[in-house]
Amino acid sequence: MMIHIASAIGSLAQATPEDGTVAGEGLSAVETFAYFFAAPTVIFLAISVIVYALTGDRKKSQNKSSVITTIE
């Protein structure tokens, strides 16, 4: 009797899938390329340019008359 109840509970659980377990339509090759290669690459390059712009070397001033900043 317990085996019949356990199998009935198991089949009931399989008959009603949870939300998000049903697969949707697949991605095309172009969408896969865009989502998993192009977009991360563009985001990485944008962040790299922003960081370089904020922390990159500045042009050196031609006026080196300050004794504090130069050693002769």
C-alpha positions as CSV (number, residue, x, y, z in Angstrom):
1,M,0.0,0.0,0.0
2,M,2.8,2.4,0.9
3,I,4.5,1.8,-2.5
4,H,1.3,2.8,-4.3
5,I,1.0,6.0,-2.4
6,A,4.7,6.9,-2.9
7,S,4.4,6.3,-6.6
8,A,1.3,8.4,-6.8
9,I,3.0,11.2,-5.0
10,G,6.0,10.9,-7.3
11,S,3.9,11.0,-10.5
12,L,1.9,14.0,-9.1
13,A,5.1,15.9,-8.5
14,Q,6.3,15.2,-12.1
15,A,2.9,16.2,-13.7
16,T,3.0,19.8,-12.3
17,P,6.4,21.4,-13.2
18,E,7.6,24.3,-11.1
19,D,7.8,27.8,-12.5
20,G,10.9,28.3,-14.7
21,T,11.5,24.6,-15.3
22,V,9.8,24.6,-18.7
23,A,12.4,25.4,-21.4
24,G,11.6,28.3,-23.7
25,E,12.7,28.7,-27.3
26,G,16.4,28.5,-28.0
27,L,18.7,31.3,-29.0
28,S,19.9,31.7,-32.6
29,A,23.6,31.7,-33.4
30,V,23.6,35.5,-33.8
31,E,21.9,36.0,-30.4
32,T,24.3,33.7,-28.7
33,F,27.3,35.5,-30.2
34,A,25.9,38.9,-29.2
35,Y,24.9,37.9,-25.7
36,F,28.0,35.8,-24.7
37,F,30.8,37.4,-26.8
38,A,30.1,40.8,-28.2
39,A,28.3,42.4,-25.3
40,P,30.9,41.3,-22.6
41,T,33.7,42.4,-24.9
42,V,32.1,45.8,-25.5
43,I,31.5,46.3,-21.8
44,F,35.1,45.3,-20.9
45,L,36.5,47.7,-23.5
46,A,34.2,50.6,-22.2
47,I,35.3,50.0,-18.6
48,S,38.9,49.8,-19.7
49,V,38.7,53.1,-21.6
50,I,37.0,54.8,-18.6
51,V,39.5,53.6,-16.1
52,Y,42.4,54.6,-18.4
53,A,40.9,58.0,-18.9
54,L,40.6,58.6,-15.2
55,T,44.0,57.1,-14.1
56,G,46.2,57.3,-17.2
57,D,49.4,59.3,-17.4
58,R,48.9,63.0,-17.9
59,K,51.1,65.1,-20.3
60,K,54.1,66.5,-18.6
61,S,54.2,70.3,-18.1
62,Q,56.9,72.2,-20.0
63,N,57.4,74.5,-17.0
64,K,59.8,72.7,-14.7
65,S,60.7,75.7,-12.6
66,S,59.5,74.2,-9.3
67,V,62.3,73.0,-7.0
68,I,59.8,70.8,-5.2
69,T,58.8,68.6,-8.2
70,T,62.1,68.3,-10.1
71,I,65.7,67.4,-9.2
72,E,68.5,68.8,-11.3
